[in-house]
Amino acid sequence: MTLSDIQCCIIIPTYNNEKTLRRVIDSVLQYAGEQDVIVINDGSTDATADILSQYGNRLTILNNEKNRGKGYSLRKGFKEAIRLGYKNAISIDSDGQHLASDIPIFIEAAAQDPGALLMGSRNMQQEGVPGKSSFGNKFSNFWFKFETGLTLPDTQTGFRLYPLEPLKTTRLFTTKFETEIEVIVKLAWKNIPILSVNIQVIYDKNERVTHFRPWRDFTRISILNTWLVVLTLLYYLPKRLWVQLREKGIWETIKSEAIKPKESNVSKARSIAFGFFMGILPIWGFQLLVGIPLSIYFKMNKVLFLTAANISIPPFIPFIIFGSYKFGGLFYKKGVQLESMKDLSLKSIHVNFVQYLIGGTILAFAMAGLSFGISYLFLSMLRKKRVEV
């Protein structure tokens, strides 16, 4: 099969990669027809323009007057590919880390699963992979799973096959490296199938030029993930859970998640204890924002965690705040000691904030330990009786 069989072009964004650009283009042209390769010169200041001029009409060349970022160039490439009538587009980096010989893998996978987003999965454990790349990939994989519920081995790969139809109605806002995260999250939210295909990767420190700026770009990616997490918590996670509930049934979903026969008593008790801890911890408004990702990361029982975390629902809040003050008063003597619930007011909260903060944290740890012990004993007795019966 060839690229034309799946109506696919190849997009190559490039910026100051004169050492590897020619080799990448030559290798890609072995699999692509005339003008099936779209190169976006992102304001390069080296010999990139001269190299591209030597290919004449064999390439579709787009130029950014100044460096705008990889994301901006990809988006420009998508628009051009859609304008030219392609249904799919393969993106490949120009730094030489990807091998064009893997293109047939994408073609075969796209033919088997038309309309899917295909992600090239690199072996991040092989020798020569930069430590920052491996860490960044794990970081990105974790947040992608939280934002979409999907698990991928490599969310930062630049070697991908994009279905172009859903991109026509997908609004992208970012312009740098973080665009590659934004686009796969938003396609996942559209329920586009996302599949991984194994690819080769080469990291040649003598040739490869990376324009990833760890501090600045990592910050941009973190800001994007923060925004995507907020959208996930406010809309997409409830929507995802509601769809699952409708498919399996509310009671069956709760029952299967809460009971989990193969899950140990320690694991269940830990989930309950963590729920009480986050529900009481004095970070109101951020308890679930912090707690849910951590519960997913540490593979806790989400139903038990969320149930326990609801100790912070309105009827219990005054008691939690008052208890926090009383605990804080044992260790912080500068605050005004509250004698009863009647003394609790916005003014007292403001005046005794440090006392509340200390006490709330201590109370959270105390309730976590107590709830763990009680839950573990209860589960041990309950499950033992079931086994005996």
DAHUTA-V116896 format. One record per residue. N is the residue number from 1. RES is the residue in one letter. PHI is phi as a letter, one per 40 degrees, with the letter a starting at -180 (* if undefined). Layout:
n=N res=RES phi=PHI
n=N res=RES phi=PHI
This chain:
n=1 res=M phi=*
n=2 res=T phi=b
n=3 res=L phi=d
n=4 res=S phi=c
n=5 res=D phi=c
n=6 res=I phi=b
n=7 res=Q phi=f
n=8 res=C phi=b
n=9 res=C phi=b
n=10 res=I phi=b
n=11 res=I phi=b
n=12 res=I phi=b
n=13 res=P phi=c
n=14 res=T phi=a
n=15 res=Y phi=a
n=16 res=N phi=f
n=17 res=N phi=b
n=18 res=E phi=c
n=19 res=K phi=c
n=20 res=T phi=b
n=21 res=L phi=d
n=22 res=R phi=c
n=23 res=R phi=c
n=24 res=V phi=c
n=25 res=I phi=c
n=26 res=D phi=c
n=27 res=S phi=c
n=28 res=V phi=c
n=29 res=L phi=c
n=30 res=Q phi=c
n=31 res=Y phi=b
n=32 res=A phi=b
n=33 res=G phi=c
n=34 res=E phi=d
n=35 res=Q phi=g
n=36 res=D phi=c
n=37 res=V phi=b
n=38 res=I phi=b
n=39 res=V phi=b
n=40 res=I phi=b
n=41 res=N phi=c
n=42 res=D phi=c
n=43 res=G phi=g
n=44 res=S phi=c
n=45 res=T phi=b
n=46 res=D phi=b
n=47 res=A phi=c
n=48 res=T phi=d
n=49 res=A phi=d
n=50 res=D phi=c
n=51 res=I phi=c
n=52 res=L phi=c
n=53 res=S phi=c
n=54 res=Q phi=c
n=55 res=Y phi=c
n=56 res=G phi=f
n=57 res=N phi=c
n=58 res=R phi=c
n=59 res=L phi=b
n=60 res=T phi=c
n=61 res=I phi=b
n=62 res=L phi=b
n=63 res=N phi=b
n=64 res=N phi=c
n=65 res=E phi=c
n=66 res=K phi=b
n=67 res=N phi=c
n=68 res=R phi=b
n=69 res=G phi=h
n=70 res=K phi=c
n=71 res=G phi=c
n=72 res=Y phi=c
n=73 res=S phi=c
n=74 res=L phi=c
n=75 res=R phi=c
n=76 res=K phi=c
n=77 res=G phi=c
n=78 res=F phi=c
n=79 res=K phi=c
n=80 res=E phi=c
n=81 res=A phi=c
n=82 res=I phi=c
n=83 res=R phi=c
n=84 res=L phi=c
n=85 res=G phi=g
n=86 res=Y phi=c
n=87 res=K phi=b
n=88 res=N phi=b
n=89 res=A phi=a
n=90 res=I phi=c
n=91 res=S phi=b
n=92 res=I phi=a
n=93 res=D phi=c
n=94 res=S phi=c
n=95 res=D phi=c
n=96 res=G phi=g
n=97 res=Q phi=c
n=98 res=H phi=c
n=99 res=L phi=b
n=100 res=A phi=c
n=101 res=S phi=c
n=102 res=D phi=c
n=103 res=I phi=d
n=104 res=P phi=d
n=105 res=I phi=c
n=106 res=F phi=c
n=107 res=I phi=c
n=108 res=E phi=c
n=109 res=A phi=c
n=110 res=A phi=c
n=111 res=A phi=c
n=112 res=Q phi=c
n=113 res=D phi=b
n=114 res=P phi=c
n=115 res=G phi=g
n=116 res=A phi=c
n=117 res=L phi=c
n=118 res=L phi=b
n=119 res=M phi=b
n=120 res=G phi=c
n=121 res=S phi=c
n=122 res=R phi=c
n=123 res=N phi=c
n=124 res=M phi=c
n=125 res=Q phi=c
n=126 res=Q phi=c
n=127 res=E phi=c
n=128 res=G phi=g
n=129 res=V phi=c
n=130 res=P phi=d
n=131 res=G phi=d
n=132 res=K phi=c
n=133 res=S phi=c
n=134 res=S phi=c
n=135 res=F phi=c
n=136 res=G phi=c
n=137 res=N phi=c
n=138 res=K phi=c
n=139 res=F phi=c
n=140 res=S phi=c
n=141 res=N phi=c
n=142 res=F phi=c
n=143 res=W phi=c
n=144 res=F phi=c
n=145 res=K phi=c
n=146 res=F phi=c
n=147 res=E phi=c
n=148 res=T phi=b
n=149 res=G phi=g
n=150 res=L phi=b
n=151 res=T phi=b
n=152 res=L phi=b
n=153 res=P phi=c
n=154 res=D phi=a
n=155 res=T phi=c
n=156 res=Q phi=b
n=157 res=T phi=c
n=158 res=G phi=c
n=159 res=F phi=c
n=160 res=R phi=a
n=161 res=L phi=b
n=162 res=Y phi=c
n=163 res=P phi=c
n=164 res=L phi=c
n=165 res=E phi=d
n=166 res=P phi=c
n=167 res=L phi=c
n=168 res=K phi=c
n=169 res=T phi=b
n=170 res=T phi=b
n=171 res=R phi=c
n=172 res=L phi=b
n=173 res=F phi=b
n=174 res=T phi=c
n=175 res=T phi=b
n=176 res=K phi=b
n=177 res=F phi=c
n=178 res=E phi=c
n=179 res=T phi=d
n=180 res=E phi=c
n=181 res=I phi=c
n=182 res=E phi=d
n=183 res=V phi=c
n=184 res=I phi=c
n=185 res=V phi=c
n=186 res=K phi=c
n=187 res=L phi=c
n=188 res=A phi=c
n=189 res=W phi=c
n=190 res=K phi=c
n=191 res=N phi=g
n=192 res=I phi=c
n=193 res=P phi=d
n=194 res=I phi=b
n=195 res=L phi=b
n=196 res=S phi=b
n=197 res=V phi=b
n=198 res=N phi=c
n=199 res=I phi=b
n=200 res=Q phi=c
n=201 res=V phi=a
n=202 res=I phi=b
n=203 res=Y phi=b
n=204 res=D phi=b
n=205 res=K phi=c
n=206 res=N phi=c
n=207 res=E phi=b
n=208 res=R phi=c
n=209 res=V phi=b
n=210 res=T phi=b
n=211 res=H phi=b
n=212 res=F phi=c
n=213 res=R phi=c
n=214 res=P phi=d
n=215 res=W phi=c
n=216 res=R phi=c
n=217 res=D phi=c
n=218 res=F phi=c
n=219 res=T phi=c
n=220 res=R phi=c
n=221 res=I phi=c
n=222 res=S phi=c
n=223 res=I phi=c
n=224 res=L phi=c
n=225 res=N phi=c
n=226 res=T phi=c
n=227 res=W phi=c
n=228 res=L phi=c
n=229 res=V phi=c
n=230 res=V phi=d
n=231 res=L phi=c
n=232 res=T phi=c
n=233 res=L phi=c
n=234 res=L phi=c
n=235 res=Y phi=b
n=236 res=Y phi=c
n=237 res=L phi=c
n=238 res=P phi=d
n=239 res=K phi=c
n=240 res=R phi=c
n=241 res=L phi=c
n=242 res=W phi=c
n=243 res=V phi=c
n=244 res=Q phi=c
n=245 res=L phi=c
n=246 res=R phi=c
n=247 res=E phi=c
n=248 res=K phi=c
n=249 res=G phi=g
n=250 res=I phi=c
n=251 res=W phi=c
n=252 res=E phi=c
n=253 res=T phi=c
n=254 res=I phi=c
n=255 res=K phi=c
n=256 res=S phi=c
n=257 res=E phi=c
n=258 res=A phi=c
n=259 res=I phi=c
n=260 res=K phi=f
n=261 res=P phi=d
n=262 res=K phi=c
n=263 res=E phi=c
n=264 res=S phi=c
n=265 res=N phi=c
n=266 res=V phi=c
n=267 res=S phi=c
n=268 res=K phi=c
n=269 res=A phi=c
n=270 res=R phi=c
n=271 res=S phi=c
n=272 res=I phi=c
n=273 res=A phi=c
n=274 res=F phi=c
n=275 res=G phi=c
n=276 res=F phi=c
n=277 res=F phi=c
n=278 res=M phi=c
n=279 res=G phi=c
n=280 res=I phi=c
n=281 res=L phi=d
n=282 res=P phi=c
n=283 res=I phi=b
n=284 res=W phi=d
n=285 res=G phi=g
n=286 res=F phi=b
n=287 res=Q phi=c
n=288 res=L phi=c
n=289 res=L phi=c
n=290 res=V phi=c
n=291 res=G phi=c
n=292 res=I phi=c
n=293 res=P phi=d
n=294 res=L phi=c
n=295 res=S phi=c
n=296 res=I phi=c
n=297 res=Y phi=c
n=298 res=F phi=c
n=299 res=K phi=f
n=300 res=M phi=c
n=301 res=N phi=c
n=302 res=K phi=c
n=303 res=V phi=c
n=304 res=L phi=c
n=305 res=F phi=c
n=306 res=L phi=c
n=307 res=T phi=c
n=308 res=A phi=c
n=309 res=A phi=c
n=310 res=N phi=c
n=311 res=I phi=c
n=312 res=S phi=c
n=313 res=I phi=c
n=314 res=P phi=d
n=315 res=P phi=c
n=316 res=F phi=c
n=317 res=I phi=d
n=318 res=P phi=d
n=319 res=F phi=c
n=320 res=I phi=c
n=321 res=I phi=c
n=322 res=F phi=c
n=323 res=G phi=c
n=324 res=S phi=c
n=325 res=Y phi=c
n=326 res=K phi=c
n=327 res=F phi=c
n=328 res=G phi=c
n=329 res=G phi=c
n=330 res=L phi=c
n=331 res=F phi=b
n=332 res=Y phi=b
n=333 res=K phi=c
n=334 res=K phi=c
n=335 res=G phi=c
n=336 res=V phi=c
n=337 res=Q phi=c
n=338 res=L phi=c
n=339 res=E phi=c
n=340 res=S phi=a
n=341 res=M phi=c
n=342 res=K phi=c
n=343 res=D phi=c
n=344 res=L phi=c
n=345 res=S phi=a
n=346 res=L phi=c
n=347 res=K phi=c
n=348 res=S phi=c
n=349 res=I phi=c
n=350 res=H phi=c
n=351 res=V phi=c
n=352 res=N phi=b
n=353 res=F phi=c
n=354 res=V phi=c
n=355 res=Q phi=c
n=356 res=Y phi=c
n=357 res=L phi=c
n=358 res=I phi=c
n=359 res=G phi=c
n=360 res=G phi=c
n=361 res=T phi=c
n=362 res=I phi=c
n=363 res=L phi=c
n=364 res=A phi=c
n=365 res=F phi=c
n=366 res=A phi=c
n=367 res=M phi=c
n=368 res=A phi=c
n=369 res=G phi=c
n=370 res=L phi=c
n=371 res=S phi=c
n=372 res=F phi=c
n=373 res=G phi=c
n=374 res=I phi=c
n=375 res=S phi=c
n=376 res=Y phi=c
n=377 res=L phi=c
n=378 res=F phi=c
n=379 res=L phi=c
n=380 res=S phi=c
n=381 res=M phi=c
n=382 res=L phi=c
n=383 res=R phi=c
n=384 res=K phi=c
n=385 res=K phi=c
n=386 res=R phi=c
n=387 res=V phi=c
n=388 res=E phi=c
n=389 res=V phi=c
